[in-house]
Structures are given as C-alpha cells and as structure tokens.
C-alpha cells in the first residue's frame, strides 16, 4: 500500500526512521516538505556538522553517495545523507547496491523531483522491500479548492468557497505557490476573523474579486450579459494579467461540466458535486447554467471554444488581437 506524507511525517516526529527515503513525483511540494523536515529536525545543530551531508544529483555520483552512506556516525546515533535534484543523477539504478543492504545508522534521502521510477526496474522493487518509496502526484484543478480548505483548516482558518475557487483559477495547481500565498493571507487576517474572503484576496494578492475567470463563468452561466461584457472588456484591456488561453481553458472545463450535468440521471446535490468534482456549494450554479444552455447549445459552445483556442494560437486568424477574439467568443456564447 502506498505510503502517505502524513504517515512519513508522523513516524519522523516519533523518531521512527527508515534507512532510505526515495521521494519521487511530479508535485515537488511534499517532496520538499519531507526533505526539509529531515534536514532540519532529525539531528541537533551540534551533530549536523559531522553527520549531515547534502549532495546535488548533477554534482555527485552513485559511488560517492554509497561511500558516504556506509560511514558510521560520529558521536551520534544517526547520520543524514540528502541527495537533492536526484533526477539529474547519472546511473541512479546502481543505487540498488546500497538499497539492498543499507546501514541502519544512516538516513539516506533521495529527492527525485518531477518524475517517477519505472516500477518494473530492480531499483524500484528493492526500494519497495527495503526502503520508503513515496510518490507525490500533481493535483488536478478540481482537487485544489479542497486542498486549500484542508491547508487552512489545519491552521484553524476557513475560506469562503468562492475564495478557494478564485485562488485556484489564479494560482493553478502549483502547491508551493498556493501555500506561499495562503501564508501571506493568514498574516493579514484581522484578529478574531479567521476567514479568507474574496475581498481579502483582492486587497493582498491583487486578484480582482469582480473581474476574474470564476466570475466570468458565473456571469455566462446566468446569462448576465452586462456583467459578462464588463469582465471581458476588463480582460481585453489587461491581456497580460488575463490571457485569453486561460479564459478559454477555464470556460472549456466549465461547459464540459455542464454537459456532464445534462446527462446525469441522479441530479441530487451530493451526486452532482461528486461527479462534477465541485464543492456542493456550487451545484446550484450548474443547475442555473444547465437551464440556460441545453445540450445542443452546450455542445455548440464547446465547439466554439475549440475553434477560438486554435485562433488564439494563430491558426486561422493571424490579425485579431487576443482581447478582440475574447469579446467575439463571449458574444457568440451568450447569443448562441
């Protein structure tokens, strides 16, 4: 069974150590958290001088890592050996020589970012048997709002559902970036009001609470032509901060969910939220949008979005400005 970040950290805090930690995956956030915890907390400051070594994959070799890992600690129960950027390490499969017979007094941490090991290799199988192999997958867009809410809940803070959605639209799925922005917001929270709101985000991060892709989706879903046009004109005047490709991708995801909603047999709130992978708070928005856009219109809009995605990348339209293309697209969606 795959080991989780929480299980690894829980054991480390109890000082239950494994001889090898191989931390892999496309999402570097948890890889860095585990690595940083071991680097900062396992040894005392006095012990680190003699018993902690940090290497970088591009600047070291497997034989050098094995030689260091086989040394015994000096006046300490453990030594820590950390390999950062291990995805650049040449002949990494040769680490099997150490992994199969690790030294119990050494904690070897292999920080292998942005990729995973081939599970058919001998090294992977050895890690499964003798070490901790942790795989950190990048979150999908729909998973990020829940991640934000959990991150804040652990700190005793809540977020308005629309605030989580707005942050996701603006920050994407980069957990390092999201965590940094959330920590900034936490510092600015008024005393006694532990809630992240759209207004707080606008004031401290610079995302407009009224002019963003989340609000554009909502305006289009309600067929609020005035509000949708106001947002589009704002985007057209600020294309650097509001790229058309991001707006099209956001709308494509939105109308794909509306199409899915149309074909659901069970349209109960909880089932819609589960299938569309959205917070139940937003189910009513999809009910409204589905009443405005039937299946035929929804399919037509998805086709339009594909066409304008190509145009925005220079296929079939080399002269139009991105802002003009977006205005044209939104007009067609609202009047289809």
C-alpha positions in Angstrom: 0.0 0.0 0.0 1.4 3.4 -0.9 2.8 5.4 2.0 1.4 8.9 2.6 3.1 12.2 3.5 1.2 12.2 6.8 2.4 8.7 7.7 6.0 9.6 6.9 5.9 12.8 9.0 4.2 11.1 11.9 6.9 8.4 12.1 9.7 11.0 11.8 8.2 13.0 14.7 8.2 9.8 16.7 11.8 9.4 15.7 11.0 6.2 13.8 13.5 6.3 11.0 13.9 4.2 7.8 17.4 3.8 6.3 16.3 5.1 2.8 13.6 7.5 1.7 13.1 7.8 -2.1 10.8 10.7 -2.7 9.6 10.9 -6.3 6.8 12.5 -8.3 5.6 15.4 -10.4 4.5 17.5 -7.4 7.6 18.8 -5.5 5.7 20.3 -2.6 5.5 17.2 -0.4 9.0 16.0 -1.5 10.5 19.3 -0.3 8.5 19.2 3.0 9.7 15.8 3.9 13.3 16.6 2.9 13.3 19.8 4.8 11.9 18.2 7.9 14.6 15.5 7.9 17.3 18.1 7.1 16.2 20.5 9.9 14.9 18.2 12.6 16.5 14.7 12.8 19.9 15.9 14.0 20.8 18.5 16.6 22.7 21.5 15.3 25.9 20.2 17.1 25.5 16.8 15.3 24.9 18.3 11.8 28.5 19.4 11.4 29.9 15.9 11.4 26.9 13.8 10.5 24.8 15.6 7.8 25.8 15.7 4.2 23.9 17.3 1.3 24.7 16.4 -2.4 23.1 17.5 -5.7 22.4 15.0 -8.4 24.3 16.9 -11.1 27.4 17.3 -9.0 27.8 13.8 -7.5 28.0 10.1 -8.4 26.4 7.0 -7.1 29.7 5.6 -5.8 30.3 8.8 -3.8 26.8 8.6 -2.3 27.2 4.9 -1.4 30.6 5.6 0.2 29.2 8.4 2.3 26.1 6.4 3.3 28.3 3.5 4.5 30.2 5.6 7.0 29.2 5.4 10.7 28.1 8.5 12.5 30.4 10.4 14.8 29.2 10.6 18.4 25.6 10.4 17.2 23.0 7.6 16.7 22.5 8.6 13.1 23.9 10.4 10.1 21.8 12.0 7.4 22.7 12.0 3.7 20.5 14.0 1.4 20.6 13.9 -2.4 18.7 16.9 -3.9 17.7 17.1 -7.5 18.4 13.3 -7.8 16.6 13.2 -11.1 19.9 14.6 -12.6 22.0 11.8 -11.0 23.6 9.5 -13.6 23.3 5.7 -13.4 20.8 6.1 -10.5 19.9 2.4 -10.9 23.2 1.5 -9.4 21.9 2.7 -6.0 20.5 -0.8 -5.7 23.9 -1.9 -4.4 23.2 0.2 -1.3 19.4 -0.1 -1.1 19.6 -3.9 -0.8 21.9 -3.6 2.2 21.5 -0.2 3.8 23.3 0.9 7.0 20.7 1.3 9.8 22.5 4.3 11.3 22.3 6.2 8.0 19.2 8.0 6.9 19.6 8.4 3.1 17.1 10.8 1.5 16.8 10.8 -2.3 14.9 13.8 -3.6 13.8 12.8 -7.1 11.5 15.5 -8.5 9.2 15.8 -11.5 9.3 12.2 -12.4 8.8 8.7 -11.0 10.8 5.4 -11.2 9.8 2.7 -13.7 8.1 0.2 -11.4 9.5 -2.7 -13.5 13.1 -1.9 -12.5 15.1 -3.7 -9.9 15.8 -0.5 -8.1 12.1 0.2 -7.6 11.5 -3.4 -6.3 14.4 -3.1 -3.9 13.1 0.2 -2.6 9.7 -1.4 -2.0 11.3 -4.1 0.0 14.0 -2.2 1.9 13.0 1.5 2.0 10.3 4.1 1.9 9.2 4.9 -1.7 7.0 8.0 -1.7 5.3 9.2 -4.9 3.8 12.7 -5.0 1.3 13.2 -7.8 0.4 16.7 -9.1 -3.1 17.7 -8.1 -5.8 18.1 -10.7 -7.6 21.5 -10.9 -10.7 20.2 -9.3 -8.7 18.9 -6.3 -7.1 22.2 -5.4 -10.1 24.0 -3.7 -10.4 21.1 -1.3 -6.6 21.1 -0.7 -6.8 24.9 0.1 -9.6 24.3 2.6 -7.7 21.5 4.3 -4.5 23.5 4.4 -6.4 26.3 6.2 -8.5 24.1 8.4 -5.3 22.6 9.9 -4.4 26.2 10.9 -7.9 26.9 12.3 -8.9 29.1 9.4 -11.8 28.9 7.0 -12.2 30.1 3.4 -15.3 31.1 1.5 -16.0 28.5 -1.2 -15.8 31.2 -3.9 -12.4 32.4 -2.4 -11.0 28.9 -2.8 -12.3 28.7 -6.4 -10.9 32.1 -7.2 -7.4 31.3 -5.8 -7.4 28.0 -7.9 -8.3 29.9 -11.1 -5.5 32.4 -10.4 -2.7 30.3 -9.0 -3.3 26.9 -10.8 -2.0 23.7 -9.2 1.4 24.8 -8.0 1.2 23.9 -4.3 4.4 25.8 -3.4 2.9 28.9 -4.9 -0.5 28.4 -3.3 0.9 27.7 0.1 3.1 30.8 -0.1 0.1 33.0 -1.0 -2.1 31.4 1.7 0.6 32.1 4.4 0.7 35.7 3.3 -3.1 35.9 3.6 -3.1 34.3 7.0 -0.7 37.0 8.3 -3.1 39.8 7.1 -6.2 38.3 8.7 -8.0 40.6 11.1 -7.8 39.5 14.7 -10.8 37.3 15.6 -11.9 36.8 12.0 -10.2 33.6 10.8 -11.9 33.6 7.3 -10.3 34.1 3.9 -12.6 36.1 1.8 -12.6 37.4 -1.8 -12.1 41.0 -0.5 -9.1 39.9 1.5 -7.6 38.2 -1.6 -8.2 41.2 -3.8 -6.6 43.5 -1.2 -3.5 41.4 -0.6 -2.8 39.3 -3.7 -4.1 41.6 -6.4 -6.7 39.3 -7.9 -9.9 41.3 -8.7 -12.9 39.8 -6.8 -15.1 41.1 -9.6 -13.0 40.6 -12.7 -11.7 37.1 -12.9 -12.4 33.8 -14.8 -14.5 32.5 -11.9 -16.8 35.5 -12.1 -16.8 35.3 -15.9 -18.1 31.7 -15.7 -20.8 32.7 -13.3 -21.9 35.6 -15.4 -22.1 33.5 -18.5 -23.9 30.7 -16.6 -26.5 33.1 -15.5 -26.6 34.8 -19.0 -25.9 38.1 -17.3 -24.8 39.8 -20.5 -23.9 43.2 -18.8 -21.7 41.6 -16.2 -20.0 39.2 -18.7 -19.3 42.1 -21.1 -17.8 44.2 -18.3 -15.5 41.4 -17.3 -14.5 40.7 -20.9 -13.7 44.4 -21.6 -11.6 44.4 -18.4 -9.7 41.4 -19.6 -9.2 42.9 -23.1 -7.7 46.0 -21.5 -5.4 43.8 -19.3 -4.4 40.9 -21.5 -1.1 40.4 -19.8 -2.8 39.6 -16.5 -5.7 37.8 -18.1 -4.5 35.7 -21.1 -7.2 34.5 -23.4 -5.8 30.9 -23.3 -6.5 30.8 -19.6 -10.0 32.1 -20.0 -10.8 29.6 -22.8 -9.4 26.7 -20.8 -11.5 27.8 -17.8 -14.7 28.0 -19.9 -14.0 24.7 -21.6 -13.8 23.0 -18.2 -16.9 24.8 -17.1 -19.1 23.8 -20.1 -17.7 20.3 -20.1 -19.2 20.0 -16.6 -22.5 21.5 -17.7 -22.6 18.9 -20.5 -21.9 16.1 -17.9 -24.7 17.6 -15.7 -27.2 17.3 -18.5 -26.6 13.5 -18.8 -26.8 12.8 -15.1 -29.8 10.6 -14.1 -29.3 11.4 -10.4 -29.2 15.2 -10.1 -29.2 15.3 -6.3 -26.8 17.8 -4.8 -24.4 15.3 -3.4 -24.2 13.2 -6.5 -23.7 16.2 -8.8 -20.9 17.5 -6.5 -19.3 14.1 -6.6 -19.5 13.5 -10.3 -18.5 17.1 -11.3 -15.9 17.2 -8.6 -17.0 20.5 -7.2 -17.9 21.9 -3.8 -21.6 21.2 -3.1 -21.9 25.0 -2.6 -21.6 25.4 -6.4 -24.2 22.8 -7.5 -26.9 25.5 -7.8 -24.7 27.4 -10.3 -24.6 24.4 -12.6 -28.4 23.9 -12.2 -28.8 27.5 -13.4 -26.4 27.2 -16.2 -28.0 24.0 -17.5 -31.4 25.7 -17.6 -29.9 28.5 -19.8 -27.9 26.2 -22.1 -29.5 23.0 -23.3 -27.4 20.0 -24.6 -27.4 21.3 -28.1 -26.2 24.8 -27.1 -23.6 23.4 -24.7 -22.1 21.2 -27.4 -22.1 24.2 -29.8 -20.2 26.3 -27.2 -17.6 23.6 -26.6 -17.1 23.5 -30.4 -16.7 27.3 -30.4 -14.2 27.2 -27.5 -12.1 24.7 -29.5 -12.2 27.0 -32.6 -11.2 30.1 -30.7 -8.5 28.2 -28.8 -6.9 27.5 -32.2 -7.4 31.1 -33.3 -5.8 32.4 -30.1 -2.7 30.3 -31.1 -2.6 31.8 -34.6 -4.3 29.1 -36.5 -6.8 30.5 -39.0 -6.5 34.1 -37.6 -3.3 36.0 -37.6 -4.6 39.5 -37.3 -7.0 39.7 -34.4 -5.9 40.9 -31.0 -6.5 38.5 -28.1 -8.9 40.9 -26.5 -11.0 41.2 -29.6 -11.1 37.4 -30.0 -12.3 37.0 -26.5 -15.0 39.6 -26.9 -16.2 37.9 -30.1 -16.2 34.5 -28.4 -18.2 35.6 -25.4 -20.7 37.4 -27.6 -21.3 34.2 -29.6 -21.6 32.1 -26.4 -24.2 34.5 -24.9 -26.2 34.7 -28.1 -26.0 31.1 -29.4 
